[in-house]
Amino acid sequence: MAHRGGAELKARVRTVVLRLTKAYPRAHCTLDYRNPLELMVATILSAQCTDERVNKVTPALFKKYRSAQDYAAALPAELEKDIRSTGFYRSKAKSIRLACSDIAKKYAGRIPDQLGDLVELHGIGRKTANVILGNAYGIPGMVVDTHVKRLANRLGFTQHKDPVKIEFDLMQLIPKERWTQFSHVLIQHGRRCCTARRPDCPHCPVGKWCPSNGKV
């Protein structure tokens, strides 16, 4: 079971949220995009790839493909070539083409703004859906990527390894209006301080409230 109750846990969560938010006041989505379609494509490309690399690929990509219909009609080999440097390009190209085909047919080319509709699109899971909702539409979404998964466990906010279960645990602990921003905060903290192999516990702004401090 996840850590869901207890006044002590709730107080610790509030402290961690406030201190990390203060430590990373400018935390934001680091993918470059101008509209929901571009964000969806960039998020798909970001799987097993750095945002920095994705941002180098997307300017030319977004200039070439301007609508869901454009991606849906793309020749597989051509789209694969366009995104090759992001890795796993065959599966990513397939996800982009099929998702955009559904968007063109079912939603007249507009990215849906409902979680249930988004996760029915090919290659779109809850993580990508929440990225789109939170950043493109301003609808709170708890994004669980590798950083959030790692930090949620280290902080004792969950005992689960499954991203969906982690998402629901965090949704119970974090105020809804903070879901999107706190996801960005955790991701930034995971990149800068609480890294996978060598977390910088001595300089962690929430080390005092972290049960994993000095134990990783």
Backbone as ProteinMPNN parsed JSONL, in Angstrom:
{"seq_chain_A": "MAHRGGAELKARVRTVVLRLTKAYPRAHCTLDYRNPLELMVATILSAQCTDERVNKVTPALFKKYRSAQDYAAALPAELEKDIRSTGFYRSKAKSIRLACSDIAKKYAGRIPDQLGDLVELHGIGRKTANVILGNAYGIPGMVVDTHVKRLANRLGFTQHKDPVKIEFDLMQLIPKERWTQFSHVLIQHGRRCCTARRPDCPHCPVGKWCPSNGKV", "coords_chain_A": {"N_chain_A": [[0.842, -1.201, 0.0], [0.368, 2.302, -0.606], [1.826, 5.21, 0.937], [-0.55, 6.883, 2.385], [-1.921, 8.196, 4.371], [-2.061, 9.904, 7.575], [-1.052, 12.397, 9.775], [1.594, 13.193, 10.053], [2.881, 12.404, 7.665], [1.425, 13.951, 5.805], [2.103, 16.524, 6.636], [4.817, 16.49, 6.139], [4.838, 16.15, 3.373], [3.681, 18.58, 2.558], [5.69, 20.342, 3.363], [7.871, 19.482, 1.782], [6.859, 19.949, -0.797], [6.553, 22.766, -0.767], [9.214, 23.631, -0.246], [10.699, 22.56, -2.366], [9.41, 23.762, -4.522], [10.065, 26.383, -4.02], [12.785, 26.175, -4.387], [13.009, 25.658, -7.077], [11.771, 27.8, -8.761], [11.263, 28.465, -11.391], [10.68, 26.216, -12.781], [9.627, 24.349, -15.566], [8.003, 23.045, -18.528], [10.383, 21.727, -20.637], [10.393, 21.189, -23.286], [10.203, 22.463, -26.576], [7.491, 24.086, -28.049], [4.533, 25.197, -29.838], [1.855, 24.776, -29.92], [-0.847, 22.446, -29.05], [-0.599, 20.134, -30.724], [2.097, 20.151, -31.552], [3.296, 19.859, -29.049], [2.39, 17.318, -28.322], [3.656, 15.69, -30.27], [6.36, 16.283, -29.732], [6.558, 15.283, -27.136], [6.141, 12.553, -27.508], [8.454, 12.02, -28.964], [10.324, 12.466, -26.99], [10.614, 10.23, -25.423], [12.911, 8.074, -23.954], [14.91, 9.825, -24.686], [16.698, 12.915, -24.622], [15.307, 16.117, -23.764], [16.679, 18.213, -24.848], [17.858, 17.152, -27.172], [15.538, 16.521, -28.6], [14.525, 19.088, -29.007], [16.286, 20.014, -30.877], [15.592, 18.679, -33.11], [12.897, 19.217, -33.64], [12.318, 21.9, -34.75], [12.694, 21.892, -37.623], [11.064, 19.747, -38.18], [8.495, 20.588, -37.326], [8.106, 22.636, -39.086], [7.871, 21.325, -41.454], [5.764, 19.514, -41.109], [2.657, 20.503, -40.49], [0.13, 20.003, -39.557], [-2.198, 17.606, -38.083], [-3.127, 16.028, -40.119], [-1.029, 16.19, -41.932], [1.022, 14.697, -40.701], [-0.257, 12.221, -40.542], [-0.438, 11.54, -43.197], [2.148, 11.206, -43.937], [4.957, 9.585, -45.45], [6.071, 6.565, -44.106], [8.888, 5.891, -44.047], [10.042, 8.34, -44.614], [9.24, 10.023, -42.495], [10.426, 8.618, -40.418], [13.109, 9.036, -41.03], [13.248, 11.76, -40.586], [13.078, 11.949, -37.822], [15.029, 10.385, -36.811], [17.347, 10.766, -35.166], [16.41, 10.905, -32.597], [16.136, 8.43, -31.572], [14.741, 5.075, -31.346], [13.163, 5.409, -33.558], [11.445, 4.191, -35.431], [9.233, 3.066, -34.052], [8.354, 5.389, -32.809], [7.693, 7.026, -35.005], [5.591, 5.537, -36.034], [3.735, 5.701, -33.927], [3.223, 8.474, -33.931], [2.144, 8.866, -36.518], [-0.17, 7.19, -36.475], [-1.574, 8.137, -34.232], [-2.069, 10.754, -35.057], [-3.606, 10.238, -37.289], [-5.963, 9.26, -36.114], [-6.671, 11.581, -34.732], [-7.139, 13.349, -36.833], [-9.317, 12.133, -38.062], [-11.274, 11.673, -36.039], [-11.382, 13.97, -34.471], [-11.318, 16.207, -36.012], [-8.769, 17.154, -36.532], [-7.96, 18.456, -34.237], [-6.286, 18.355, -31.143], [-7.536, 16.39, -28.576], [-8.923, 17.457, -25.378], [-9.406, 15.923, -23.186], [-8.611, 13.474, -20.799], [-9.435, 10.766, -21.063], [-10.011, 10.609, -23.806], [-7.536, 11.202, -24.932], [-5.811, 9.082, -24.105], [-6.786, 7.029, -25.582], [-5.744, 7.337, -28.036], [-3.342, 6.129, -30.381], [-0.272, 5.098, -29.042], [-0.267, 6.985, -27.023], [0.058, 7.409, -23.715], [-0.789, 7.728, -20.199], [1.128, 9.458, -19.146], [2.044, 11.089, -21.317], [-0.433, 12.156, -22.019], [-1.065, 13.649, -19.714], [0.989, 15.516, -19.797], [0.242, 16.982, -22.053], [-2.328, 17.929, -21.272], [-1.744, 19.447, -18.953], [0.155, 21.366, -19.798], [-0.51, 22.38, -22.363], [-3.226, 22.878, -22.203], [-3.781, 23.789, -19.666], [-4.964, 22.194, -17.767], [-4.931, 20.486, -14.775], [-2.463, 17.974, -14.365], [-0.783, 15.069, -13.324], [2.348, 14.26, -14.033], [4.164, 11.383, -14.544], [7.249, 10.587, -15.011], [10.523, 9.091, -15.558], [12.07, 10.461, -13.671], [10.209, 11.519, -11.804], [9.07, 9.146, -10.928], [11.295, 7.947, -9.635], [11.926, 9.872, -7.632], [9.532, 10.055, -6.186], [9.432, 7.608, -4.931], [11.854, 7.66, -3.436], [11.336, 9.78, -1.723], [9.395, 8.708, -0.192], [6.748, 8.945, -0.853], [5.309, 7.091, -2.154], [5.074, 3.506, -2.521], [5.045, 2.106, -4.716], [5.982, 0.825, -7.971], [4.859, 0.901, -10.423], [3.958, 3.233, -12.866], [1.323, 4.309, -13.149], [0.053, 3.688, -10.733], [1.712, 5.11, -9.048], [1.152, 7.675, -9.942], [-1.528, 7.969, -9.07], [-1.175, 7.781, -6.306], [0.335, 10.109, -5.823], [-1.494, 12.009, -6.652], [-3.301, 11.908, -4.608], [-1.871, 12.963, -2.539], [-0.839, 15.453, -3.267], [-2.005, 18.763, -3.728], [-4.534, 19.403, -6.153], [-4.317, 21.675, -7.814], [-1.623, 22.01, -7.944], [-0.518, 19.942, -9.36], [0.532, 19.88, -12.075], [2.657, 21.813, -12.037], [4.197, 20.858, -9.891], [5.052, 18.465, -10.921], [6.877, 19.359, -12.862], [8.713, 20.522, -11.126], [9.673, 18.308, -9.64], [10.861, 16.864, -11.724], [12.884, 18.635, -12.524], [14.374, 18.728, -10.163], [15.163, 16.094, -10.068], [16.867, 15.984, -12.233], [18.869, 17.823, -11.596], [19.748, 17.453, -8.934], [18.775, 15.144, -7.336], [19.77, 12.733, -8.663], [19.885, 9.659, -10.607], [22.054, 7.827, -10.104], [24.006, 9.082, -8.46], [22.881, 10.791, -6.159], [22.83, 14.114, -4.876], [22.794, 14.361, -1.922], [23.865, 15.879, 0.307], [23.502, 18.524, -0.491], [20.833, 18.802, -0.918], [17.708, 20.436, -1.009], [15.587, 19.398, 0.404], [16.549, 17.421, 1.959], [16.465, 16.998, 4.725], [13.919, 16.153, 5.155], [13.671, 13.825, 3.817], [13.364, 10.371, 3.633], [15.241, 8.786, 2.39], [17.636, 10.018, 2.49], [21.064, 10.067, 2.175], [21.172, 7.33, 1.949], [21.088, 6.149, -0.515]], "CA_chain_A": [[0.0, 0.0, 0.0], [1.1, 3.56, -0.634], [1.711, 6.06, 2.12], [-1.652, 7.759, 2.006], [-2.544, 8.932, 5.45], [-1.222, 10.292, 8.684], [-0.755, 13.823, 9.851], [3.028, 13.392, 9.883], [3.177, 12.333, 6.232], [0.83, 15.097, 5.136], [2.9, 17.702, 6.972], [6.097, 16.352, 5.438], [4.559, 16.402, 1.955], [3.496, 20.031, 2.397], [7.004, 20.965, 3.491], [8.657, 19.126, 0.597], [6.289, 20.66, -1.942], [6.869, 24.19, -0.657], [10.652, 23.882, -0.333], [11.161, 22.277, -3.73], [8.849, 24.793, -5.393], [10.886, 27.572, -3.781], [14.121, 25.909, -4.933], [12.931, 25.662, -8.547], [10.608, 28.648, -9.051], [11.04, 28.605, -12.83], [10.53, 24.884, -13.384], [8.627, 24.37, -16.617], [8.204, 22.065, -19.587], [11.561, 22.158, -21.398], [10.192, 20.908, -24.709], [9.76, 23.639, -27.333], [6.26, 23.841, -28.803], [3.678, 26.373, -29.972], [0.45, 24.372, -29.87], [-0.996, 21.093, -28.504], [-0.077, 19.113, -31.639], [3.552, 20.137, -31.451], [3.653, 19.313, -27.745], [2.164, 15.876, -28.374], [4.724, 15.087, -31.07], [7.617, 16.433, -28.993], [6.525, 14.392, -25.981], [6.376, 11.206, -28.032], [9.875, 11.943, -29.329], [11.172, 12.585, -25.8], [10.784, 8.932, -24.765], [14.293, 7.565, -24.056], [15.689, 10.844, -25.384], [16.716, 14.168, -23.875], [14.543, 17.222, -24.331], [17.615, 19.01, -25.644], [17.958, 16.526, -28.487], [14.239, 16.692, -29.259], [14.405, 20.493, -29.419], [17.12, 20.227, -32.061], [14.925, 18.013, -34.231], [11.534, 19.682, -33.905], [12.089, 23.082, -35.589], [12.512, 21.485, -39.022], [9.912, 18.834, -38.226], [7.258, 21.369, -37.209], [7.982, 23.44, -40.306], [7.501, 20.407, -42.533], [4.44, 18.924, -40.811], [1.962, 21.584, -39.781], [-1.183, 19.571, -39.07], [-2.321, 16.171, -37.838], [-3.28, 15.411, -41.433], [0.3, 16.096, -42.538], [1.714, 13.548, -40.1], [-0.982, 10.999, -40.897], [-0.186, 11.245, -44.609], [3.589, 11.099, -44.174], [5.528, 8.283, -45.779], [6.754, 6.065, -42.901], [10.348, 5.98, -44.143], [10.44, 9.75, -44.593], [9.081, 10.518, -41.126], [11.469, 7.953, -39.634], [14.36, 9.738, -41.305], [13.165, 13.089, -39.99], [13.179, 11.889, -36.359], [15.957, 9.293, -36.519], [18.321, 11.053, -34.117], [15.793, 10.828, -31.261], [16.136, 7.037, -31.152], [13.474, 4.323, -31.439], [12.442, 6.239, -34.527], [10.384, 3.456, -36.135], [8.043, 3.012, -33.198], [7.876, 6.76, -32.592], [7.04, 7.47, -36.239], [4.318, 4.823, -36.121], [2.825, 6.295, -32.943], [2.841, 9.809, -34.392], [1.263, 8.748, -37.686], [-1.46, 6.595, -36.114], [-2.279, 9.066, -33.349], [-2.531, 11.883, -35.87], [-4.683, 9.735, -38.14], [-7.167, 9.275, -35.274], [-7.01, 12.977, -34.444], [-7.702, 13.925, -38.055], [-10.615, 11.513, -38.361], [-12.25, 11.75, -34.948], [-11.43, 15.27, -33.795], [-11.139, 17.255, -37.018], [-7.411, 17.683, -36.481], [-7.681, 19.125, -32.958], [-5.899, 17.46, -30.056], [-8.576, 16.419, -27.534], [-8.51, 17.992, -24.081], [-9.903, 15.028, -22.15], [-7.678, 12.379, -20.565], [-9.973, 9.54, -21.636], [-9.867, 10.656, -25.263], [-6.11, 11.198, -25.276], [-5.183, 7.773, -23.913], [-7.292, 6.107, -26.606], [-4.941, 7.532, -29.239], [-2.22, 5.195, -30.481], [1.006, 5.559, -28.531], [-0.43, 8.019, -26.006], [-0.242, 6.904, -22.382], [-1.206, 8.744, -19.229], [2.183, 10.466, -18.982], [1.947, 12.039, -22.435], [-1.733, 12.831, -21.914], [-0.986, 14.653, -18.656], [1.859, 16.591, -20.292], [-0.584, 17.797, -22.953], [-3.388, 18.595, -20.503], [-1.209, 20.439, -18.029], [0.949, 22.432, -20.416], [-1.174, 22.979, -23.522], [-4.603, 23.268, -21.907], [-3.925, 24.312, -18.316], [-5.76, 21.272, -16.964], [-3.962, 19.816, -13.908], [-2.104, 16.601, -14.67], [0.42, 14.61, -12.629], [3.203, 13.562, -15.0], [5.1, 10.458, -13.91], [8.321, 10.106, -15.887], [11.514, 8.353, -14.785], [12.506, 11.281, -12.541], [9.129, 11.569, -10.819], [8.983, 7.79, -10.372], [12.413, 7.76, -8.725], [11.834, 10.767, -6.486], [8.349, 9.724, -5.39], [9.825, 6.48, -4.081], [12.873, 8.077, -2.477], [10.724, 10.669, -0.736], [8.433, 7.96, 0.592], [5.395, 9.334, -1.227], [4.686, 5.88, -2.696], [5.9, 2.304, -2.476], [4.786, 1.426, -5.986], [6.887, 0.987, -9.104], [4.017, 1.129, -11.602], [3.725, 4.677, -13.012], [-0.082, 4.688, -12.945], [-0.2, 3.636, -9.291], [2.438, 6.247, -8.479], [0.37, 8.869, -10.283], [-2.696, 8.07, -8.195], [-0.701, 8.086, -4.957], [0.704, 11.522, -5.783], [-2.716, 12.807, -6.784], [-3.947, 11.956, -3.289], [-1.024, 13.701, -1.601], [-0.529, 16.808, -3.754], [-3.211, 19.51, -4.137], [-4.766, 19.315, -7.592], [-3.84, 22.863, -8.533], [-0.164, 21.949, -8.011], [-0.083, 18.721, -10.044], [1.378, 20.142, -13.242], [3.887, 22.513, -11.656], [5.036, 20.016, -9.046], [5.696, 17.502, -11.819], [8.047, 20.05, -13.404], [9.658, 20.717, -10.023], [10.313, 17.026, -9.365], [11.714, 16.535, -12.868], [14.077, 19.477, -12.459], [15.155, 18.281, -9.008], [15.757, 14.811, -10.45], [17.954, 16.236, -13.185], [19.939, 18.651, -11.034], [20.226, 17.069, -7.605], [18.441, 13.771, -6.954], [20.024, 11.936, -9.86], [19.667, 8.222, -10.429], [23.194, 7.088, -9.567], [24.714, 9.777, -7.389], [22.118, 11.944, -5.67], [23.62, 15.057, -4.088], [22.04, 14.505, -0.677], [24.339, 16.961, 1.179], [23.031, 19.835, -0.939], [19.407, 18.694, -1.268], [16.882, 21.374, -0.23], [14.604, 18.683, 1.226], [17.219, 16.274, 2.549], [16.035, 16.841, 6.114], [12.593, 15.529, 5.177], [13.698, 12.678, 2.885], [13.758, 9.125, 4.302], [16.331, 8.146, 1.667], [18.811, 10.887, 2.583], [22.312, 9.397, 2.508], [21.012, 5.873, 1.923], [21.078, 5.656, -1.902]], "C_chain_A": [[0.877, 1.251, 0.0], [0.953, 4.286, 0.696], [0.629, 7.092, 1.836], [-2.154, 8.635, 3.154], [-1.551, 9.34, 6.499], [-0.859, 11.75, 8.642], [0.724, 14.095, 9.599], [3.419, 13.375, 8.409], [2.663, 13.565, 5.506], [1.622, 16.378, 5.411], [4.227, 17.667, 6.229], [5.923, 16.638, 3.95], [4.417, 17.899, 1.705], [4.843, 20.747, 2.438], [7.858, 20.722, 2.252], [8.164, 19.893, -0.623], [6.703, 22.129, -1.914], [8.361, 24.469, -0.844], [11.199, 23.612, -1.74], [10.638, 23.325, -4.711], [9.633, 26.093, -5.247], [12.267, 27.402, -4.404], [14.142, 25.989, -6.454], [11.723, 26.494, -8.998], [10.284, 28.769, -10.543], [10.921, 27.261, -13.534], [9.378, 24.896, -14.384], [8.907, 23.241, -17.607], [9.348, 22.546, -20.476], [11.504, 21.741, -22.864], [9.693, 22.178, -25.392], [8.531, 23.279, -28.16], [5.448, 25.138, -28.864], [2.202, 26.037, -29.869], [0.36, 22.928, -29.368], [-0.45, 19.992, -29.411], [1.438, 19.017, -31.53], [4.013, 19.555, -30.119], [3.47, 17.795, -27.725], [3.293, 15.172, -29.11], [6.046, 15.147, -30.318], [7.678, 15.48, -27.804], [6.736, 12.945, -26.403], [7.859, 11.023, -28.354], [10.789, 11.921, -28.105], [11.363, 11.27, -25.058], [12.199, 8.405, -25.02], [15.201, 8.54, -24.82], [15.646, 12.129, -24.569], [15.863, 15.224, -24.561], [15.424, 18.084, -25.222], [17.739, 18.46, -27.064], [16.661, 16.714, -29.27], [14.106, 18.112, -29.799], [15.284, 20.836, -30.612], [16.452, 19.672, -33.32], [13.622, 18.706, -34.622], [11.387, 20.956, -34.747], [11.849, 22.721, -37.057], [11.286, 20.597, -39.177], [8.606, 19.617, -38.223], [7.04, 22.268, -38.426], [7.469, 22.587, -41.461], [6.098, 19.849, -42.35], [3.673, 19.899, -39.935], [0.606, 21.183, -39.205], [-1.17, 18.078, -38.802], [-2.444, 15.427, -39.16], [-1.919, 15.229, -42.112], [1.068, 14.891, -41.999], [1.062, 12.24, -40.521], [-0.666, 10.571, -42.331], [1.292, 11.031, -44.92], [3.997, 9.687, -44.562], [6.317, 7.792, -44.567], [8.266, 6.255, -42.945], [10.825, 7.427, -44.059], [10.342, 10.328, -43.188], [10.143, 9.893, -40.215], [12.816, 8.651, -39.808], [14.393, 11.09, -40.601], [13.404, 13.065, -38.481], [14.235, 10.884, -35.887], [16.853, 9.556, -35.31], [17.729, 11.011, -32.705], [15.753, 9.395, -30.738], [14.751, 6.405, -31.246], [12.553, 4.961, -32.485], [11.326, 5.499, -35.259], [9.099, 3.425, -35.309], [7.476, 4.403, -32.945], [7.15, 7.292, -33.823], [5.671, 6.813, -36.388], [3.305, 5.421, -35.155], [2.332, 7.658, -33.401], [1.849, 9.719, -35.547], [-0.126, 8.235, -37.296], [-2.263, 7.501, -35.178], [-2.866, 10.223, -34.15], [-3.636, 11.469, -36.835], [-6.0, 9.728, -37.374], [-7.629, 10.697, -35.002], [-7.668, 13.633, -35.654], [-9.109, 13.414, -38.317], [-11.672, 11.786, -37.297], [-12.437, 13.155, -34.379], [-11.142, 16.434, -34.73], [-9.768, 17.932, -36.914], [-7.03, 18.366, -35.192], [-7.336, 18.097, -31.893], [-6.969, 17.52, -28.968], [-8.037, 16.914, -26.204], [-9.102, 17.195, -22.917], [-8.96, 13.84, -22.019], [-8.148, 11.088, -21.222], [-9.832, 9.477, -23.145], [-8.4, 10.55, -25.67], [-5.508, 9.806, -25.17], [-5.727, 6.711, -24.87], [-6.526, 6.261, -27.918], [-3.746, 6.59, -29.225], [-0.94, 5.821, -29.942], [0.937, 6.636, -27.47], [-0.827, 7.375, -24.685], [-0.609, 8.043, -21.46], [-0.142, 9.83, -19.058], [2.077, 11.531, -20.066], [0.654, 12.829, -22.361], [-1.676, 13.934, -20.86], [-0.053, 15.802, -19.017], [1.039, 17.553, -21.151], [-1.621, 18.589, -22.162], [-2.819, 19.736, -19.664], [-0.55, 21.62, -18.692], [0.27, 23.118, -21.589], [-2.559, 23.521, -23.181], [-4.809, 23.818, -20.491], [-4.809, 23.469, -17.423], [-4.8, 20.452, -16.099], [-3.735, 18.353, -14.283], [-0.809, 16.234, -13.962], [1.231, 13.744, -13.58], [4.187, 12.671, -14.253], [6.082, 9.937, -14.956], [9.358, 9.395, -15.015], [11.978, 9.133, -13.553], [11.45, 11.287, -11.436], [8.97, 10.211, -10.144], [10.062, 7.572, -9.319], [12.255, 8.598, -7.462], [10.64, 10.455, -5.588], [8.65, 8.566, -4.447], [10.852, 6.898, -3.032], [12.301, 8.948, -1.376], [9.703, 9.953, 0.146], [6.995, 8.342, 0.32], [4.615, 8.147, -1.799], [5.638, 4.715, -2.47], [5.772, 1.532, -3.781], [5.884, 1.703, -7.009], [6.113, 1.28, -10.387], [3.67, 2.616, -11.714], [2.283, 5.116, -12.744], [-0.421, 4.691, -11.452], [0.514, 4.781, -8.58], [1.667, 7.535, -8.728], [-0.797, 9.052, -9.325], [-2.299, 8.335, -6.747], [-0.367, 9.571, -4.825], [-0.52, 12.428, -5.877], [-3.454, 12.926, -5.452], [-3.17, 12.833, -2.304], [-0.821, 15.167, -1.971], [-1.83, 17.518, -4.146], [-3.339, 19.557, -5.659], [-4.194, 20.493, -8.359], [-2.318, 22.875, -8.679], [0.356, 20.781, -8.856], [0.905, 19.013, -11.18], [2.708, 20.764, -12.837], [4.79, 21.632, -10.812], [5.692, 18.904, -9.853], [6.971, 18.116, -12.396], [9.135, 20.207, -12.335], [10.413, 19.421, -9.724], [11.271, 16.631, -10.489], [13.004, 17.345, -12.814], [14.98, 19.057, -11.298], [15.855, 16.957, -9.317], [16.923, 14.972, -11.397], [19.145, 16.914, -12.518], [20.548, 18.084, -9.754], [20.003, 15.593, -7.287], [18.562, 12.845, -8.16], [19.945, 10.447, -9.547], [20.818, 7.545, -9.693], [23.881, 7.764, -8.388], [23.941, 11.006, -6.92], [22.966, 12.799, -4.741], [22.885, 15.371, -2.782], [22.55, 15.649, 0.211], [23.822, 18.346, 0.785], [21.544, 19.835, -1.306], [18.573, 19.626, -0.398], [15.834, 20.692, 0.636], [15.222, 17.444, 1.882], [16.763, 15.97, 3.963], [14.719, 16.083, 6.217], [12.511, 14.298, 4.273], [14.174, 11.415, 3.604], [14.916, 8.398, 3.624], [17.651, 8.92, 1.745], [20.047, 10.098, 3.033], [22.269, 7.885, 2.413], [21.069, 5.288, 0.508], [22.506, 5.337, -2.324]], "O_chain_A": [[1.984, 1.25, 0.539], [0.049, 3.993, 1.479], [0.869, 8.068, 1.124], [-2.742, 9.692, 2.925], [-0.345, 9.15, 6.341], [-0.42, 12.276, 7.619], [1.073, 15.112, 9.0], [4.189, 14.221, 7.954], [3.373, 14.156, 4.692], [1.79, 17.214, 4.523], [4.703, 18.694, 5.747], [6.766, 17.293, 3.337], [4.976, 18.424, 0.742], [5.1, 21.649, 1.641], [8.492, 21.642, 1.734], [8.964, 20.426, -1.392], [7.153, 22.671, -2.924], [8.734, 25.429, -1.519], [12.053, 24.347, -2.235], [11.352, 23.726, -5.63], [9.842, 26.816, -6.221], [12.854, 28.367, -4.893], [15.159, 26.341, -7.051], [10.766, 25.953, -9.551], [9.167, 29.131, -10.914], [11.049, 27.185, -14.755], [8.291, 25.392, -14.088], [9.935, 22.569, -17.52], [9.292, 23.654, -21.01], [12.474, 21.925, -23.599], [8.851, 22.889, -24.842], [8.532, 22.283, -28.885], [5.642, 26.049, -28.059], [1.376, 26.941, -29.742], [1.383, 22.251, -29.269], [0.108, 19.013, -28.916], [1.992, 17.923, -31.426], [5.012, 18.837, -30.067], [4.301, 17.074, -27.172], [3.826, 14.172, -28.629], [6.776, 14.156, -30.273], [8.738, 14.931, -27.501], [7.437, 12.195, -25.723], [8.442, 9.984, -28.045], [11.907, 11.411, -28.177], [12.191, 11.195, -24.15], [12.63, 8.304, -26.168], [16.136, 8.127, -25.507], [14.653, 12.399, -23.893], [15.716, 15.224, -25.784], [14.966, 18.62, -26.232], [17.727, 19.216, -28.036], [16.686, 17.03, -30.459], [13.63, 18.315, -30.916], [15.053, 21.84, -31.286], [16.708, 20.127, -34.434], [13.282, 18.772, -35.804], [10.37, 21.08, -35.429], [10.892, 23.203, -37.662], [10.562, 20.679, -40.169], [7.712, 19.342, -39.024], [5.904, 22.615, -38.749], [6.733, 23.061, -42.326], [5.337, 19.725, -43.31], [4.011, 20.093, -38.767], [0.003, 21.944, -38.449], [-0.261, 17.365, -39.229], [-1.923, 14.321, -39.304], [-1.689, 14.226, -42.789], [1.691, 14.154, -42.763], [1.75, 11.265, -40.822], [-0.633, 9.379, -42.637], [1.644, 10.709, -46.055], [3.443, 8.71, -44.057], [7.154, 8.53, -44.047], [8.858, 6.732, -41.977], [11.885, 7.706, -43.499], [11.242, 11.036, -42.737], [10.691, 10.566, -39.342], [13.563, 8.831, -38.847], [15.429, 11.511, -40.086], [13.881, 14.049, -37.916], [14.317, 10.574, -34.699], [17.091, 8.649, -34.512], [18.47, 11.074, -31.724], [15.377, 9.166, -29.588], [13.731, 7.094, -31.229], [11.337, 5.036, -32.31], [10.349, 6.125, -35.669], [8.016, 3.723, -35.813], [6.26, 4.577, -32.874], [6.109, 7.937, -33.7], [4.71, 7.452, -36.815], [2.146, 5.626, -35.516], [1.146, 7.963, -33.272], [0.833, 10.413, -35.553], [-1.138, 8.781, -37.735], [-3.481, 7.62, -35.313], [-4.014, 10.619, -33.945], [-4.509, 12.274, -37.16], [-7.033, 10.136, -37.904], [-8.824, 10.989, -35.036], [-8.636, 14.381, -35.515], [-9.985, 14.168, -38.741], [-12.821, 12.092, -37.613], [-13.507, 13.492, -33.872], [-10.767, 17.519, -34.286], [-9.631, 19.127, -37.175], [-5.893, 18.817, -35.049], [-8.02, 17.083, -31.758], [-7.279, 18.608, -28.482], [-6.841, 16.807, -25.93], [-9.278, 17.715, -21.816], [-8.553, 13.26, -23.025], [-7.36, 10.392, -21.864], [-9.562, 8.413, -23.704], [-8.07, 9.879, -26.648], [-4.765, 9.39, -26.059], [-5.177, 5.613, -24.954], [-6.642, 5.419, -28.809], [-3.201, 6.291, -28.162], [-0.566, 6.928, -30.329], [1.972, 7.154, -27.051], [-1.934, 6.851, -24.557], [-0.727, 9.19, -21.89], [-0.477, 10.996, -18.848], [2.027, 12.726, -19.773], [0.642, 14.035, -22.612], [-2.182, 15.033, -21.086], [-0.273, 16.936, -18.593], [1.126, 18.772, -21.0], [-1.771, 19.794, -22.368], [-3.348, 20.847, -19.666], [-0.669, 22.75, -18.219], [0.455, 24.318, -21.792], [-3.019, 24.493, -23.78], [-5.907, 24.265, -20.16], [-5.347, 23.963, -16.432], [-3.926, 19.778, -16.646], [-4.682, 17.595, -14.489], [0.155, 16.998, -13.994], [0.837, 12.62, -13.893], [4.958, 13.153, -13.423], [5.797, 8.986, -15.684], [9.09, 9.127, -13.843], [12.248, 8.539, -12.509], [11.771, 11.082, -10.266], [8.761, 10.134, -8.934], [9.778, 7.069, -8.232], [12.43, 8.096, -6.352], [10.731, 10.578, -4.367], [8.185, 8.542, -3.307], [10.729, 6.527, -1.865], [12.73, 8.864, -0.226], [9.205, 10.524, 1.117], [6.116, 8.102, 1.148], [3.39, 8.205, -1.912], [6.836, 4.9, -2.258], [6.323, 0.441, -3.929], [6.613, 2.69, -6.913], [6.665, 1.847, -11.33], [3.146, 3.2, -10.766], [2.055, 6.183, -12.174], [-1.102, 5.595, -10.969], [-0.014, 5.353, -7.626], [1.543, 8.379, -7.841], [-1.032, 10.152, -8.825], [-3.012, 9.04, -6.033], [-0.737, 10.214, -3.843], [-0.567, 13.488, -5.251], [-4.144, 13.913, -5.199], [-3.741, 13.374, -1.357], [-0.653, 16.018, -1.097], [-2.668, 16.929, -4.828], [-2.344, 19.733, -6.362], [-3.643, 20.317, -9.446], [-1.78, 23.665, -9.454], [1.566, 20.655, -9.041], [1.994, 18.441, -11.22], [3.767, 20.293, -13.25], [6.009, 21.646, -10.984], [6.78, 18.448, -9.501], [8.02, 17.472, -12.419], [10.324, 20.044, -12.613], [11.635, 19.426, -9.574], [12.362, 16.123, -10.232], [14.089, 16.807, -13.033], [16.203, 19.034, -11.434], [16.986, 16.725, -8.89], [17.867, 14.182, -11.366], [20.295, 16.614, -12.838], [21.749, 18.229, -9.525], [20.958, 14.872, -6.999], [17.581, 12.254, -8.612], [19.938, 10.034, -8.387], [20.59, 6.774, -8.761], [24.289, 7.102, -7.434], [24.307, 12.135, -7.248], [23.725, 12.28, -3.922], [22.418, 16.489, -2.567], [21.732, 16.338, 0.821], [23.716, 19.235, 1.63], [21.061, 20.775, -1.938], [18.711, 19.613, 0.825], [15.248, 21.329, 1.512], [14.509, 16.535, 2.306], [16.684, 14.805, 4.355], [14.434, 15.449, 7.233], [11.424, 13.79, 3.998], [15.285, 11.397, 4.133], [15.51, 7.495, 4.212], [18.651, 8.527, 1.144], [20.073, 9.537, 4.128], [23.244, 7.221, 2.765], [21.097, 4.068, 0.345], [22.734, 4.908, -3.455]]}, "name": "protein", "num_of_chains": 1, "seq": "MAHRGGAELKARVRTVVLRLTKAYPRAHCTLDYRNPLELMVATILSAQCTDERVNKVTPALFKKYRSAQDYAAALPAELEKDIRSTGFYRSKAKSIRLACSDIAKKYAGRIPDQLGDLVELHGIGRKTANVILGNAYGIPGMVVDTHVKRLANRLGFTQHKDPVKIEFDLMQLIPKERWTQFSHVLIQHGRRCCTARRPDCPHCPVGKWCPSNGKV"}
